[in-house]
């Protein structure tokens, strides 16, 4: 895991609505979480388009921050990278400009967390199928709204259950040195 304490300010970017819901839940429920204790900006939380991302990078470069700045990119693919790795105004990479990009991984997808929170779901998913967790949950719960904002948190009985699922994910699925959503709690 990258040493998050090396940075003084974070811009949070999320791949989808479930990742956004998880980050916002962490902030609303736990002021002692890593995110709750750190300086952060959520105004670009869905900066997935290149133009929106570049606007964020421009803003980062315009202002002074308390310490080094990093982008926390919460997503599910170990291969995907947040695209503005170079500044469009120069050929220098973001890291050369002192801006870190930290991948917060939830592979195979963030919907693995509700499965981990309910042993019966996880066992059934593991034995019966190779479906993506979101597809399995849609079938199991007979719901087609899992990608709608606000739905993700409703899949947990409590915030504590969510944090426990994040910890279990870290132990069972994270690769060595990988930053996960558990590290933000």
C-alpha positions in Angstrom: 0.0 0.0 0.0 1.2 3.5 -0.8 1.9 5.6 2.2 -1.2 7.8 2.2 0.2 9.9 5.1 2.9 11.3 2.7 0.2 13.5 1.1 -1.5 16.5 2.7 -4.5 16.9 0.3 -6.6 14.5 -1.7 -8.8 14.9 -4.7 -11.2 11.9 -4.8 -12.3 10.4 -8.2 -14.7 7.5 -8.4 -15.4 5.1 -11.3 -19.1 4.8 -10.6 -22.0 5.6 -8.4 -21.4 2.7 -6.0 -17.8 3.8 -5.4 -19.1 7.4 -4.9 -21.7 6.1 -2.4 -19.0 4.2 -0.5 -16.7 7.2 -0.2 -19.5 9.5 0.8 -20.7 7.0 3.4 -17.2 6.7 4.9 -17.1 10.5 5.2 -20.6 10.8 6.7 -20.3 7.9 9.2 -16.8 8.0 10.4 -15.0 11.3 11.1 -12.1 9.2 12.4 -11.7 7.4 9.1 -8.6 8.2 7.0 -10.7 10.3 4.7 -12.4 12.0 7.6 -9.0 13.0 9.1 -7.4 14.1 5.8 -7.9 17.2 3.7 -9.9 16.3 0.7 -12.0 17.6 -2.2 -15.0 15.8 -3.6 -15.9 18.4 -6.2 -14.4 16.2 -9.0 -15.6 12.9 -7.6 -16.9 11.8 -11.0 -14.0 13.3 -13.1 -14.0 10.5 -15.6 -14.1 12.5 -18.8 -10.8 13.8 -20.1 -11.9 17.4 -20.1 -13.3 17.3 -16.6 -10.1 15.6 -15.4 -7.9 18.2 -17.0 -9.9 20.9 -15.3 -9.2 19.3 -12.0 -5.5 19.0 -12.8 -5.5 22.7 -13.7 -7.1 23.6 -10.4 -4.6 21.5 -8.5 -1.8 23.4 -10.1 -3.4 26.8 -9.4 -3.6 26.7 -5.6 -1.4 25.9 -2.7 -2.3 22.9 -0.5 -1.2 21.7 2.9 1.4 19.2 1.7 1.7 17.1 -1.4 -1.4 16.5 -3.4 -2.7 13.1 -4.6 -5.7 11.9 -6.6 -7.4 8.9 -5.0 -8.9 7.0 -7.9 -11.5 4.5 -6.6 -12.1 1.8 -9.2 -12.3 -1.9 -9.8 -9.7 -2.7 -12.5 -6.1 -3.4 -11.7 -5.2 -2.6 -15.3 -7.1 0.7 -15.7 -5.3 4.0 -14.9 -6.7 7.4 -14.4 -6.1 9.0 -17.8 -4.6 12.4 -17.3 -1.2 11.0 -16.4 0.4 14.0 -18.1 -0.7 17.6 -17.9 -2.1 18.8 -21.2 -0.2 22.1 -20.8 3.2 20.5 -20.6 4.9 17.1 -21.2 5.7 16.6 -17.6 3.9 13.7 -15.8 1.7 14.4 -12.8 4.3 12.7 -10.6 7.0 15.0 -11.9 4.8 17.8 -10.8 4.4 16.4 -7.4 0.9 15.1 -7.9 0.4 11.5 -6.9 -2.2 9.2 -8.4 -3.2 6.4 -6.0 -5.4 3.6 -7.3 -7.9 2.4 -4.7 -8.9 -1.1 -6.0 -12.2 -3.0 -5.5 -11.6 -5.8 -8.0 -13.4 -7.6 -9.5 -16.0 -4.9 -8.8 -17.2 -3.0 -5.7 -20.3 -5.2 -5.5 -18.0 -7.9 -4.0 -18.4 -6.0 -0.7 -22.1 -6.8 -0.1 -21.3 -10.4 -1.0 -18.6 -10.5 1.6 -21.0 -9.0 4.1 -23.4 -11.9 3.8 -21.7 -15.3 4.0 -24.7 -17.0 2.4 -24.5 -14.7 -0.6 -20.7 -15.1 -0.9 -20.9 -18.9 -0.6 -23.7 -19.2 -3.2 -21.9 -16.8 -5.6 -18.6 -18.7 -5.2 -20.1 -22.2 -5.8 -22.7 -21.5 -8.3 -21.5 -19.0 -10.8 -18.7 -17.1 -12.4 -21.0 -14.1 -12.8 -19.9 -10.6 -11.9 -20.9 -9.8 -8.3 -23.3 -7.1 -9.5 -25.0 -9.5 -11.9 -25.3 -12.1 -9.2 -26.7 -9.6 -6.7 -29.3 -8.4 -9.3 -30.5 -11.9 -9.8 -30.4 -12.8 -6.1 -32.2 -9.7 -4.9 -34.4 -9.4 -8.0 -33.4 -5.8 -8.4 -32.1 -3.9 -11.4 -31.2 -0.7 -9.6 -27.9 -1.7 -8.1 -26.0 1.0 -10.2 -28.4 3.8 -9.1 -26.9 6.3 -6.7 -27.8 5.5 -3.1 -28.6 1.9 -3.6 -25.1 0.5 -2.7 -25.3 1.5 1.0 -28.7 -0.1 1.3 -27.1 -3.5 0.7 -25.5 -3.4 4.2 -27.3 -3.7 7.5 -24.9 -1.1 9.1 -21.8 0.9 8.5 -19.9 -1.5 10.8 -20.9 -4.4 8.5 -19.6 -2.4 5.5 -16.2 -1.8 7.2 -16.0 -5.4 8.2 -16.6 -6.4 4.5 -13.9 -4.0 3.4 -11.5 -5.6 5.9 -12.4 -9.1 4.7 -11.8 -7.9 1.1 -8.4 -6.6 2.0 -7.4 -9.9 3.6 -8.9 -12.2 0.9 -8.6 -10.4 -2.4 -6.1 -7.5 -2.3 -2.7 -8.0 -3.8 0.4 -7.2 -1.7 0.9 -3.5 -1.5 -2.5 -2.7 -3.0 -4.5 0.2 -1.6 -8.2 -0.7 -1.1 -11.3 1.0 0.2 -10.5 -0.5 3.6 -7.5 1.8 3.8 -9.8 4.8 3.5 -11.9 3.7 6.5 
